[in-house]
Amino acid sequence: MAASRLPPAALTLKQFLRRQQVLQLYRRILQAIRQVPTETDRHYLKEWAREEFKRNKDATDEDAIRMMITQGNMQLQELERTLQLANS
């Protein structure tokens, strides 16, 4: 049997794609936060997002991760709607 060329900690394709979804969500949240008008609110939201992602970084249950991504997308949409209303 030939030894695998992948390092022991290599991600499966499914894990890799899920990781990309999480990173994309994180970037989109940070982009939305940049549009918040007050510095203190921006700082608070950025810290909140950072802590939420850090707190869940070791999650491995696929269903839980999918649920967290869904919740994150809903929170992002709510933030975007709030910013849209504030700017009108």
N, C-alpha and C positions, 0 to 999 in steps of 0.2 A: 504494500500500500504506500502510495506517495503521500508525503506530508503536505498539509494544506499550506498554501502560500500566504493566506490571510493571517494577520496577527490574531491572537486569542480574543482581543476585545473588538474585533471588527463587527460592524453593524450589519444586520440582514438588510435586504432591499426595503422591506416593509418598515423597519426601524429607521432607515435612512430617510425615506420619504416622509415619515411622521415627524422626524427631527426637522426636516426642511419646512414643514407646515408650522411647527412651533416657532422656528426662527423668523419666518415670514410674519406670523402674527405679532411677535415681539417688536419687529421693526415697524410694522404698521401702527401699533399702539404708540411707540415712541414718536413716530411722525405726527400722529394726531395730537399728542401731548404738546408738541412744539407750537401748535396753533393756539394753545390756551393763552389768553391775554395777560394774566398776572403771573409774575415770577414765583410767588409763594405757592400758588396753585400748581404751576408747572412742576416745581420741585417736589411737592407732596405727591402728585400723580406719578412722577418718574420713580420716586422711591417706592411707592405702592406697587407699581408694575414690576420693578426689579425684585422686590421681596416676594411677590407672588410666584414669579418664575423660579427664583432660587429655592423657595419652599417646596416646589413640586419637581425639581430637577431630577430627583432620583426615582420618580414614578416609573413603574414597569408594566402595570396592568393596562393592556391595550384599550379596554373599555373605559377605564378611568381617564386615560390620556385623551381619548376621543371626546369624552364629556367635557374635560377641561378646555379643549380647543373650542368646542361649541360655545361654552360659557364665555370664554375670552372673546370670541367673535361677536357675541351678543353685547358684551360690555363695550367693545370697540364701537359697534354701531350706535349704542346709546351715547357714548362720548361724542361721536361725530354729529349725531342729531342735536345734541346740546350745544355744540360749537356752532352749528349751522343756525340754530335759533338765536344764539347770542349775537351772531354777526348780522342778523336781519333787522 
